[in-house]
């Protein structure tokens, strides 16, 4: 492992003990939960705008699906590096920079004039949001160690349900009165204030210093020129991929799936070339006997942490079950949230605004109640059995999945509303317990890195596939048939996570035995 640099003289060498007092930790949790709400609001607002965007930009359902997956693809790839960065550097700096970045590109989404421009904006939103998840989860776990952690994680994760449905509700209302462009710009603005507030948080386990802009860059060990120098092959490949996709779309009229394939191939090539360049530079430095300090040393340290996170997952059977089940949950739940407004508009004859209000209002009530109750039930069961948290997740999915399937076969609004509310209530139980289950079986020193690995896996194997797949099936068979795949996969996730009931006790004992 690489030796760290000495702490600067003006930097505190001890964590602030007041950061773990009752009042302050609840303030920090409230702020982080609010940011998580904005996180999911900004990412989900586009789903309420699918129909007007499709009309104004003349898109297919397949293209709409790719817009839904744009941020997920980037978010998934970036989550693991940001998780590592959060473990190594300032978590507050990672969160503050990420919130400001995703807010800016959410706002810019209202100024686009083509599918390609909107795709780039939504992909850029994913970069900022990837910085938030691992660092925030790690902070909350430190604010609430041991007892009450599932409840705290549930409250943090309440932003998933709350922000998700508020994004649909607020997006539909704003679109109805002002248009979809204003909707993007309006929901992007609050994040800038939250970025300022989170920069002032006191870290419960690490030294804290005010995060002025220059200090933020220093804590992240980043500089614009240095960053560009390290990733220039990826930037060049991204530019080539965007150009190729634009040419295929505008000049030859090629189907959007091929456009995105060209972009994906270019980005993949850029990632490979960038990593190859890093490896070559590190070998040269080692051959010259240079110090491991600096950018190359940090890259080598990052690779070591990637490997360590992967080994932790593969050597922890509970995490294998949680990762696979999490991907299935992500596929089903996020797919339902994304395609829900379009489904109601087309199948129940509602306007985009009416669809968003219906899903947003009842989803807000059911999602809030389900997320909080899921955390309470999981903590209660945890007193009696180590598998209480994974059992809570499984029960919610196995009850909510069939209700969701039934809901998607209903064509009367009066019956749709209560069935949807019940389904969303049970399907929201997993939010807090699944995160707490991961922290239960993972050493604290790599917790953010493992959470980053989890987010990487579930989104790449889950909703990144769900959105374009449902869109492509919809273009072929109709949305009413295509969307039925989503609750079925969610139910399968409930069955998979039951496997963790046989392994979680041993994995928790292993972590406890290894703790200092």
N, C-alpha and C positions, 0 to 999 in steps of 0.2 A: 504494500500500500504506500502511496505517496505521502511524504511528510508534508504537513501543512505549514504555511508561513506563520511567523510570529505575529501575535495580535498587535496592531498599531497602538501607540501609547494612549491615544485619545479614545480608544474603544473599550467599553466595559468588559471585564474578564469574567463576570459572573452573571447568571440569569437574574432577572428582577423577581424577588420572592412575592411581591404583590400581585404578580400575574396569575397566581393560582388561588387568590382569595375568592370567596363565594361570589361576591357582587361582580368582580371584574371578569371572571371566567364566563359568567352568564352574559355579560355585555359582549365579550369576544365571540361567544357562540351565536348570539343574536346577529351580530354584524356579519359573520361568516355565513350564517344561514340566509341572510338577506342577499348577500352576494351570490350565493348558490341559486337563490330564486331568480335573480337577474340573469344568471348564467343560462338557466333553462328557458327563461322567458325569451331571451335574445336568440337562442338556438331554435326554439319552437315556433316563434312568431311567423316564420315563413309558411308553416303548414296551414295557418288560417288564410294565407294569401295565395295558395296554390291556384285557385280558380281564376281570380283576376290577373295573376301573373301569366298563367297559361293563355288567357285571352289576349292580353296586351303584347306579350312577346312572342305569341304564336308558337307555343311549345307543345310537345307530345307528353303523355304520361311518363314515358321513359325518361325524358329530360327532367320532368318534375322530380322523379325518383333520384336522379343524379344530383339535383340541387339539394335534396334532403340528405344525401350522403356526402356532399362536398366537405362540410366541416368535420364530419365523422372520420373520413379518411385521413385528413391532416391531424385532427385531434388524437386519433388512435396512435399514429406514428410518433407524435410529439409528447404524448403523456409519459412514456417511460423515461426519456431524457430529462424532462422537467421533474419527474419524481426523484431521479438521481441528484439533480441540481438542488432540489429542496432538502435532501438529506445532507448534502455537502455544504450548502451556503445558506443564505438568509431566506427563510420561508416567506417572510413578509414582503421582501423585495420581489420574489417570484410571483406572488399573488397580485401585488400592486401593479407590476408591469403587465401581467396577463390581462387584468380587468380593463386597464386603459386601452390595450391593443384590441381586444375583441369589441369593446364599445365603439371604437373608431370605425371598424370595418362593418359593424352593424349599421351605423349611421350612413356610411358610404353606399350600402346596399340600396338606399332610396334614390341614388343618383344614376344607376346603371341604365344602359340602353340596349343590352343584348344578353343572351343566355351566357356567353362566355364571361362577360364582365360580372354578372351576378354570381356565376360559379366561383370566380376568383375571390370575390368578397366573402362568400359563405365559407370557402376553404380557409381564408385568413382568420375568420372568426374562430375556427377550430384551433389555431395556434394559441390565441389568447386563452381560450377556455381550457386547453390542455395544461396550462401553467397553474390553473386554480385547483383542480381536483385533488391531486396527490398532496400538495402542500397544506391545503385546508384540512383534509382528513387527518393528516399527521399532527397538525396543531391541536385540533379538537381532542384527539386521543391523548395528548399531553395535558391539556386543560382538565380532562376528566379521566384520570387513570382508574382502572379497576371498576368498582361498583358504580353503576349509573352510566357506563360508557355506551351501552346500546341505546339508552334513552337519548344521550347527547348526539350520537351518530344519527339516530332517527330524526331528531330535530334539525340537524344539519341537512340530512337527506330530504327533509320535507320540501326543500326547494325544488327537488326533482318533480314531485307531483304538483306543488303549488305553482312553481314557475312554468312548468309545462302547460298546465291548463290556463294559467293567466296569460301566457303567450298567445294561446289560441283565442281566449276571450278578448283580451285587449287588442290583438291584431285584427280580429273581426270587427270590433266596434270602431277602431280608428279607420279601417278600410272603408267601412260603410259611410262614414262622415267625411273623410279627408282623402281617401285613396291609399293604395298599398305603399306608395313611396313615402308618404308622411308617417305611416305606421313604422317602417324601418327606422326612420330618423328619430322618432319620438322615443322608442324603446331603447335606443342606444345611448341617450344622454345621461341617465342616472348613474351609469357605471363610472363616470369620471369622478363624481363625488365619493363614491365608495372606494375607489382606488386611493384617494387621498386619506380617507379614514383608516383603511387597513394598513397603510404605511406607518401609522402611529401606534399600532398594537404593540403590547409588550409580550415577548415570547417567554413561555413558562420554563423552558429548558435551555435557552441559548442567550448569549449576550445581546443586548438591545442597544441600538444607536439610532438617532433620528435619520430617516431615509430621505434626505434631500436628493435631488436628481443625480448629482455627481456621486454621492455616497451610494445610491442605489446601483449605479453602474459598477462601482468598486466592489460592493457586496456580491454582485452577480459575476464579477470578474469578466465583464463584457465591455467591448468597445465596438463601435460601428465598423471601423476599418478592420480591426482584428477579426470580428465576426465574419465579415464578407470575405476576408482573405482565407478563412478556414473552410468556408462552405461554397466557394465560387463555382465548383463543378455542378453542385446541386442547383444553384441559381441560374446558371447557363442552361442546364437541362430543362428547368422549369420554363424558361423563356421559349426555348425551342418547342416544348410540348404545347404550350399555349398557342404559339404561332401555327403549329401543325393542326391543332384542333380547330382554330379559326378558319384556316384555309379549307379544311375538309367540310366545314359547315357552310361557309358563305360562298365558296367558289364552286364546289362540286356537289353540294347538297347531300353529303353522306349522312347516314343515320347517326344519331347522337351517341349510340353505344360504341361505334367505331371511333368517334371523336374522343370520347373519354378513354378508350383503350389506348389511343395514341398518346394522350396526355399522361396516363398512368405508366406506360412503358418508358416515356421520357423521364418522369420523376424517379421511377425505379432505377433507371440507368444512372441518374444523377446521384442517388443515394449510394449505389455501389462504387462509383468513381470517387465520391467524397471520402468514403470509408477507406478505400484503397490508398488514397492520397495520405490520409492520416497515418495509416500503418507504415507507409513508405517513409514519411517524415520522422516517425518515432524510431524506426530502425536506423535511419541516418544519424539521429541525435545520439542514440545508444552507441553506434559505431564510433562516433567522435568523442564519446565519454562525457557528453554534456549532462548537466543537472536535470533531474526530473521535475524541477520547479517550472512553473509557467504553463502555457497552453498545452503543450504536448504532454506534460506530466498529468494535467487534469484530464486530458483525453484518455490516457492510459488508465487512470483511476476510474473514469467513467465506464470504460469497457469491462474492467474488473467487477464493477458493481452490477453491470448488465448480467454478467455470467453468474454472479452470486445470487441475484434475484431469480434467475432461471433455475438454478440448482435448488434454491429454497422451495420453489413451487413444486418441482418434480420430486423432491424428497419429502414433501408434506402431502399425504394422500387427501386430506381435507381440502387443501387448496385446489387440487386437480378437480374434485367434484364441484367446488364452488366456481371455478373458472368456466367449466363446461356449462354448468347450469346458468351462470351469469350471462354467457353468450346467448343462450336460448331465451332467457328473460328479456335481454336487450333486443333481440330479434322481434319477439312478439309484442312487448309493451311499447317500445318506441315506434314500431311499425304501426300499431293501432293509433297512437297519438298523432302520428304524421298523416295517415290517410283517413282518419276519422272525419274531419270537416268535409273533405271531398266526397266521402261516402254518403254523409247526410244530405249534401246538396244534390247529389245525383239520384239517390235511392229514395229519400223521403221528400224530395221536392222543396227543400228549404233554401233560402238565400245563403250566400257565404256568411253574412253577418248573423243570421238566425242560427245557422249551424254552429258557429263559434260561440255564441252566447249559451246555447244549450249545453254543449260539451264543456265549456269553460266554467259555467256556474255549477253544474252538478259534479263535474270532475273536481272542482276546487273543494267542495264539501266532502265528497267521498275520499279524495286523495289525502286531504289533511287528516281526517279521522282515521283512515286506514294506516297512514304512515306513523302517526303517534301511537295508535293502539298496537300496531305491530311491534314497536319498540318496547312498550309496556309489557305485552305478553311475553316477548322474548326474554326480557330481564326477569320476569316472574318465573318462567319455566327454567331459566338458568340456575335458579336457586335449588331446583330439584334434580336437574340433570344437565350434564355438560353439553348435550345435544339440543338443548332448548331453543337455541337461536336458529339452527338449521331446520328444526321441526316447524318453527313458526313460518319460515320462508316456504317450505313445502306445502303446508296446509293452505296458506293464502293462494298459492298458484293452482293447487288442485281443486279448490272451490271456485276461485275466480275465473279460471280458464273456461270451464263449461258454460258459466254464465255469460262470458264474453262471446262465445260461439253462438249461443242462443240469441244474444242481443243483435248480432249481425244478420240474423235471418228475419228480424222483425221489420215490418214496413209501416207500422202505426206509431206515431209520436207518443201517444198516451201510454203505450206499453213499453216503448223503447226507453223512456226516461228512468223508470224504477229499475229495470233490468240492468241498464248501463251503470247506474249509481251503485248497485250491489256488486257488480263485477269489478268496477274500478276500486271500490272499497277493499275488497279482498286482494286484488292484484297489487295494491300499494303496501301490503304488509312487509314485503321483502326489503324495503329501502334501508332501514336502520339495522336490522339483524344481520344482513349479509355482510355489511361493512365491519360490524363488530366481530363477526365470526372470523374474518380475515385477521384482524388485529389480535384475536385470541391465540392464534397459532403461528404468529410471525414475531421474531425478535424485534424490539423497538428500533434498533439501530438501522434496519433496512425497511421499516414499515412503509415509508412514502414510496420507496423504489418498488416494492411489491404491489402497492396500490396502483402505481403507474403501469406496471406490467398487467395487472388485472384490467384496467381501463383499455389498454392497448388491445388485449385479446378479445374482450367482450364486444367491443365496438367493431373491430375488423371482422370478427366472425359472427356478429349479430346484426345490428341495425344498418351497418354499411352495406350489407347484402340485402336486407329486407326492403329498403326503400326502392332501389332500382328493380329488384326482382318483382315486387308487387306491381310496380309501374309497367314493366314489360308484360307480365301476365294480364294486367288490365287492358293494355292495348290489344291483346290477343283474345281474351275470354270475357272481359268486362270486370269492372272493379268489384261488383257484388260477389263474384266467384273468387277472384284473386285474393281478396282480403281475408278469406276464411283460413288461410294457412297460418295466420299470425297467432290466434288463440291456441291452435293445436300445438305449435312449437312451445308456447308458454307452458302448457300442461306437461309436455315432455321434460321441460326444465325442472318442474316440481318433482317429477319422478327421479331425475338424475341426482338432485341435491339430497335426496333421502339416503343416498349411499354414504354421505358424510357422517351420518349418525353412528356408523360403525368405526369411524377413524378419529373423530374429533377429540375424544378423551385422551388417547395416546399422544396426539399431536400437542395438545395443551400441556400435558405432563412433560413432554420433551422441552418445550419452551421454558416452563417454570424451572426445570432442573438446570437449564443452561444460563438462567438469569443470575447476575452477580448478587 
